[in-house]
Each structure stands twice: as C-alpha cells, then as structure tokens.
C-alpha cells in the first residue's frame, strides 16, 4: 500500500459528494489564512525588535536578518526532494507543527532570558524560516490542485483580504501589547504573549490544514533530483540575460541588507519610538505597497517591466540616506510611504521580468529557485557587512570628526547602503534589455497572498500566476 492509499480521509474528503468536500476544504483554507497570519504578523514583524530587546549587538543584528534568509533558501531547494518521500499533506502539517514549536520556544526565551539568548533566538529564527520555506512550494501546488480554475481569482483575492486584515490587526495589537508592557517595565511579558499568540495561531493553522482534503497526497518520487537540479541550474546560468538580471536583483538585495536590520535599531533605540509608533511606521510602507501595486501593474503592461525596474531601482538607493535629514515622525512616515511605492513596483516588475526572460517552455521553477538562492546568499553577505560597518561606525566618526555632523553611527550604514545601491543600479542600466514579451498573465490575472513583512523589501508575497488557454474557456496555473 503506497502513501497515497494510506492517507487517512479527513472530515472533508470522507464525503462522497465532491462538491461538498471541495467547499469544506476551501472554507478551511480561508480559516487557515487567518490563523497563519496571526503567526506571521506576530513573528516576522517583531523579529528585529525582539533581537534589540534581547540585547543583540550590531553584528548580531546582521545575523538576525541574513542567516534565516540563507537557511530558508537552502530549505526550499531541499523541499521538493523531501516531500517526494512523504504524503504531501502529512509533510506540510508536520512542518507547520514544528514551526509552531519553534515560535513557542521564542516565547520561552523571552520569559527565561537565558545566557546567550540572542544566539538561541538567531538559531530559532533560522529554523522558523527553514520550516516556512519547506512548506511554501507544496502549499502552492496543493492550492493549485484544489482551487477550481474559474474561481482562483475570486478565491485568492478573498484570501488576501482576510490575510491582510488579520495581519494588520495582529500587528497593531502587538504594538499595543508591547507599548503597554514596556510602560510597566515588563517588556519580556509582552514578547512572551506575542509569541504565544503566534504559537497558538500556527497550531490552529496546522489543525485546519489537517482538515483539508488533498486530491494528490503523494507526488511522484523523482529519481536523481539533485543531479537534475544542478544540471538545470547550469543551463539557466548559461543564459547571459538571466545571469545579469539575477546578479542585479541579488546585488540590490545585498546592498539593501547592509542597512535593513538597522532601521528598527534607529527607531527604537536612537529615536526612542514606542512600539506602537514603530508599528505605525512599518504599516505605512505595507499599505502603500498594496495601494500602488495595481498602479505599477497597469504601468508595466503599457510601458514594459524594464522601465519599471529602472524607475524603482533609481528610487531605492535614495531611501536610506534620506533618513539622516530629519527625525520628525511625520517625515519618517512620509519616507515609509515613498519606500512602499518604490518597493511595490520593484517587486512586481522583477517577478514579471524573470517570467519574460526565461527561454520559451523552460522550467520557470528552476529559474526562480536559482535566483532566490543567489539572492539569499547575497542577503547574508550584505547583512554581515552591515553588521561590521555598524560595529565600527562610532569609532570611525570619532576618529574623523564627522560625529559633529552625523548624530548616529547608524547613519554611516545608511550612507554606505545608498552608495552601493546606486552602483548596482548604474551597473545594470546599460545591461538591461526589454525582452520580447511572450503571452503571460496580465496584472489582473496575477494572484498573490501576503506571506509576511520582510526587513529586506517590505511585504513578502506568494505569487500564483494564472493564464488563459487559447480557447479562453479555462484557466491554468503557471
């Protein structure tokens, strides 16, 4: 008896009427969106703030950003091979439960404050991202198998609204809890409560996933997966346009990672923001991204993705250096709005550009995985460089006398990041090309859900593109 036959029918799948189990599964999926958002909004958004509370050094702040990204990318590359040995639903549920336990351990670290608490948290954060990336590819495949073609747009649009509402609600509540507990000098209790909420949300998410039906519980085992993957990577890297694009995206994210961990440090320690003020500044960027995403989609449909990439990659280098000119809260909110505007266009255009430049009928997943893995490695290096610069910036300012002009050592990190982002953009501009656009999803057919809020580029989205067949009578996943 194979794994597919051993898959125990869930309450949904035990129903004879296919329409009944389908409705039940889709309902569970929407409920799971809210539960999992409780975890991602609690955990992802406060990781840097939590590390600061634990007393992380500047160098450790770099690790908080870089190491989990790298570990997550490796996990995603391994996930296809791992799931080929297990039932897909069992694999996803088990990974979700383990991720819940990791978050619960974070709550324990906040309460107990053991020696080397920061290093323990960094390890837990790496595991957290590892389990998240083990789940993601197979969650997408599962959703693609159960959501009817004609309902995908409406289903994922509704799921996105639920996720956004839950994420923002929990994000605001988290800021309120931390501000309250901080005011009574019990910040440890606030973080323990937040991560306990995240634990319960992910555990509920795992239970709801267990209730869902999987029509393809055990994907076909692929022999020689690693060797074939390496061969595919080699072929993809031989494409010069793809290579230059990948180096550009990874290079930009590397230079962004130099400063990314230190915006939270600057706001919470230098400017003494309350946690609720910190949350409001972050939300300004998140909301702006969702408001402007549709604008950038229509703009790219008219003028092409290359021009959107060039416009936004010219805006992104200015973002860190603008922080040194004023510490007004209104000014910082305005900067976050500008950041959200730039990053929404950059995220969308680079995703579509990758689709357009891949050779026709090639494996899109291979190109996306290689680009993601390269970016993760560069993010790790950038975060490490940023940690080193931040560690010695104070001494550098005192030695050069620039401390009379730059009030915070973190400004050195911001300036370096802006300069390096500019160099990456200048390198790419003469090498960028407008590819011949093959038939691909229009923006309104591009479905996404909120995965969380990243210190690197704001909102992180899971993309699900859908294309109409030539007959126009059906829709299929890409």
Protein Blocks (a to p, Z undefined) as FASTA:
>chain_A
ZZklmpccdfklmpmblmlmmmmmmmmmmmmmmmmmmmmmmmmmmmmmmmmmnopafklm
mmmmmmmmmmmmmmmmmmmmmmmmpcfklmmmmmmmmmmmmmmmmmmmmmnopghklmmm
mmmmmmmmmmmmmmmmmmmmmmmmmmcfklmmmmmmmmmmmmmmmmmmmmmmmmmmmmmm
mmnopakmmmmmmmmmmmmmmmmmmmmmmmpccfblbacddehklmmmmmmmmmmmmpmk
lmmmmmmmmmmmmmmmmmmmmmmmmmmmmnopafklmmmmmmmmmmmmmmmmmmmmmmmm
mnopklmmmmmmmmmmmmmmmmmmpccfklmmmmmmmmmmmmmmmmmmmmmmmmmmpcgh
iafklmmmmmmmmmmmmmmmmmmmmmmmmmmmmmmmmmnopmmmmmbfklmmmmmmmmmm
mmmmmmmmmmpccddddddddfklpccddfbdcfklopadddddddddfkopaccdZZ
